[in-house]
Amino acid sequence: MRIVEVSSWSVPFPAADPVFRWRDGLPGSAPAGDRGILRISTDTGVSGVALAGRPGSAPVLADLVERVLRPELLGADPLQREYLWHRIWELDRIDEIPLPLLGIVDIALWDLAGRHYGVPAWELMGGFRERIPAYASTVTFGSVDEYLDVADQCLALGYSAIKLHAWGDATRDIELIRALRDHVGAGVSLMYDGSAGFDLPDAIRVGRALSDADYLWYEEPMREFSVNAYAQLSRTVDVPLLVAETSDGAHMNSADFIAAGAATFGVRASAGLRGGLTGSLRTAHLADAFRIRAEVHGGDLPNRHLCMAISNTTYYESLVTSNPVRREACVDADGFVSAPRIPGIGLPAGPAYPDELRQHIADEDANR
Ligand SMILES: [Mg+2]
């Protein structure tokens, strides 16, 4: 089997409904805009697709396809995912491919392989489970009282754990961290994600509050440029750290966080940010060797497949963007997400895709 065509499309995606906020200083939910889709086609008729999920991705992907990806991939064997994964990192040396696009070829090749063999990607990766609990990952709400109300709704809807994305103000966030623990009691797993809003002194203040309130993990309080700052934090606070989500270099970078003693809970696996499924599997196996977690970040279709294939992940991240809370369609009443059933990975249902991509659009019901 050989690759005979590499194409990209620009597909209009609607704005989030309702719109929502992240912490102070960050833009909120993305407005309506085009996203890029990559398709890799072969001489046997089977093809694979992947979505570039970030706003502004469509023109960047189109340019990469024209200049870099098509010349590299035409004529290659699409089942040699390992070889092609290494080629992308070679090409990155000159092109500095945007982090969320470093895994897009890999995701399309796993989709293609799954369709070629007639099995879902998670099964092809080596299945570990067929369902996993989801945690409610909040966006940023307006007040402590609103968060407590949202938490009550999440627990009533079946979620067994809650992760805060709060304001990024250490004093206000500490008040919320304590109030939420007091409100839900000792039996509910709580996590906190700083979305890189702090410097080290404020990260230590927040970390001490998280330790006192018995939070399960403390995620990305600072930008992940300084491994040293994370090592200092891990020596200073007791709450376990979940690190290396947005830093470049996939498992090669995660290794430095682990070696520095900074990954006391674990590291992030992520189809979008750790070099596709292949980079995430490498990261997970690396973490497994050190007996720490590789928690899957983000809640799209490729990451659902990763959740079913990685032994040392424990949750699916389900974003809660609204009040009243709407439970994500793939999360059942017991708070679990099940393994996708269609071959390959597929594209999420909803957007107005071009006709050429129809066969790749995942039927929501088949994936529920
Ligand atoms: Mg995060």
Residues whose N, C-alpha, C, O or C-beta is under 5 A from the ligand:
A	BS01	MG	D193
